[in-house]
Amino acid sequence: MESKTFTVGKFAKLTGVTERTLRYYDRKGLLAPSEYNKQGHRLYTENDLFQLQRILTLKYLDFSLGDIAEYLEKSGHDLKNSLAAQTGLLQQKREHLDQVIGTIERVQAVIQERENQMDSDLLLGLIHAFQREEDQKQWMANHMSKELLDRMFMEGKTAEEKLEFERKITSIFSDISLFYHEGRPVDDLAVQEKGLELMKLLTEVFEQEYFDELEGISEGFGEGSLSQTKFLTNEVEAYLADILSMVREEER
């Protein structure tokens, strides 16, 4: 008895897979049509339907096409062991996705009042800073006193207090970045007021002795250090440094 055959269009409609995907699977050696008609058109059989089902099931389990091809080539392949390994990989992906979602939610909470005014470079810098926070904390623990480390990460403060500080300092950095791109000089009144606002905010967290320690540490920054996590561009950092230098001069 002849097995029933399907053209690529009918097979695609039957399986819910696009013709383009079927051709792609053919090129990758995953699912070649069982036959060709006289016109050279692909013809699929019910056996191909079962093979496609296996491919789609493994794809649903997030196996790569390379892993799927390897599994299909080895008829005696131990699916149980493959599933165990795949479970471990998926758990790692889930943890990574949870971290990404947490970072995005944290950034959204910080910038919610300035969402439409946030510079893209600053926003990416903020995301990167949050992403690397734990790595930076470990690095700092080896290069500064515990007291300064606790101050920098606001240990003992509530989540609301930390969020409020992050909102304030991010807002200030956003304004300073805006001033820089507008070409305002560092002695502009609004620029100086923003620099003073930043200094006051920082002194709420750090006493003078901690500023001195930070300055000493910054001189030793190098490859693989804290300096590899940048919150502002080099140009805006230099602009900010000039602003703060002038603010300190005015305070003397």
GIWO-V244075 format. One record per residue. RES is the residue in one letter. PHI is phi in degrees with one decimal (* if undefined). Layout:
<<RES | PHI> <RES | PHI>>
This chain:
<<M | *> <E | -70.9> <S | -75.9> <K | -71.9> <T | -118.4> <F | -131.7> <T | -69.0> <V | -60.8> <G | -66.3> <K | -67.3> <F | -65.5> <A | -63.9> <K | -65.9> <L | -65.2> <T | -96.8> <G | 78.7> <V | -103.8> <T | -69.9> <E | -61.1> <R | -60.7> <T | -65.3> <L | -61.8> <R | -65.8> <Y | -65.0> <Y | -62.3> <D | -65.4> <R | -62.6> <K | -82.9> <G | 77.7> <L | -88.2> <L | -148.4> <A | -87.2> <P | -62.6> <S | -71.4> <E | -143.3> <Y | -133.2> <N | -82.6> <K | -61.9> <Q | -84.5> <G | 85.3> <H | -80.9> <R | -67.4> <L | -130.0> <Y | -111.6> <T | -115.7> <E | -65.6> <N | -64.9> <D | -65.6> <L | -61.4> <F | -66.5> <Q | -62.3> <L | -63.8> <Q | -60.3> <R | -63.8> <I | -60.7> <L | -65.6> <T | -66.2> <L | -66.1> <K | -65.8> <Y | -59.6> <L | -78.7> <D | 72.9> <F | -72.1> <S | -72.0> <L | -62.1> <G | -63.4> <D | -66.9> <I | -63.8> <A | -60.3> <E | -64.2> <Y | -64.7> <L | -67.4> <E | -71.1> <K | -103.5> <S | -62.3> <G | -92.9> <H | -59.6> <D | -82.3> <L | -66.3> <K | -59.8> <N | -66.7> <S | -62.8> <L | -64.9> <A | -63.1> <A | -66.1> <Q | -66.6> <T | -60.5> <G | -61.6> <L | -64.8> <L | -66.9> <Q | -64.2> <Q | -63.7> <K | -63.1> <R | -63.4> <E | -61.6> <H | -64.2> <L | -63.6> <D | -61.0> <Q | -66.1> <V | -63.2> <I | -62.0> <G | -61.5> <T | -64.5> <I | -61.8> <E | -63.3> <R | -66.2> <V | -63.0> <Q | -61.2> <A | -66.1> <V | -70.1> <I | -101.5> <Q | -56.8> <E | -84.8> <R | -130.2> <E | -54.2> <N | -84.7> <Q | -112.6> <M | -82.0> <D | -65.5> <S | -61.2> <D | -62.9> <L | -66.8> <L | -63.1> <L | -65.4> <G | -63.6> <L | -65.2> <I | -60.8> <H | -64.1> <A | -62.7> <F | -67.0> <Q | -61.9> <R | -94.8> <E | -55.4> <E | -66.3> <D | -62.4> <Q | -67.4> <K | -63.3> <Q | -65.4> <W | -63.2> <M | -62.9> <A | -60.0> <N | -93.5> <H | -128.5> <M | -147.8> <S | -68.2> <K | -62.9> <E | -61.7> <L | -67.9> <L | -59.6> <D | -62.9> <R | -65.7> <M | -63.4> <F | -100.4> <M | 52.2> <E | -61.3> <G | 90.4> <K | -89.3> <T | -75.8> <A | -60.3> <E | -66.5> <E | -66.4> <K | -63.7> <L | -63.4> <E | -63.5> <F | -64.3> <E | -62.3> <R | -64.6> <K | -64.4> <I | -70.4> <T | -66.9> <S | -62.3> <I | -65.0> <F | -59.8> <S | -63.7> <D | -64.8> <I | -64.8> <S | -62.2> <L | -63.6> <F | -58.9> <Y | -61.0> <H | -71.8> <E | -80.4> <G | 80.6> <R | -73.4> <P | -71.0> <V | -67.6> <D | -92.1> <D | -60.8> <L | -58.4> <A | -64.0> <V | -66.1> <Q | -64.4> <E | -63.9> <K | -69.2> <G | -63.6> <L | -65.0> <E | -61.2> <L | -65.8> <M | -60.6> <K | -64.3> <L | -64.9> <L | -67.7> <T | -71.0> <E | -71.4> <V | -102.4> <F | -114.2> <E | -86.9> <Q | -57.0> <E | -61.4> <Y | -74.9> <F | -61.5> <D | -62.4> <E | -65.2> <L | -61.4> <E | -63.3> <G | -67.0> <I | -67.9> <S | -60.2> <E | -68.5> <G | -99.1> <F | -64.0> <G | -153.2> <E | -59.8> <G | 75.3> <S | -103.5> <L | -56.8> <S | -65.4> <Q | -79.5> <T | -104.7> <K | -110.5> <F | -96.1> <L | -123.8> <T | -69.1> <N | -56.3> <E | -66.1> <V | -69.9> <E | -60.0> <A | -64.6> <Y | -61.7> <L | -63.5> <A | -60.1> <D | -66.3> <I | -62.2> <L | -66.3> <S | -61.7> <M | -69.1> <V | -61.6> <R | -63.8> <E | -62.3> <E | -66.9> <E | -78.7> <R | -77.1>>
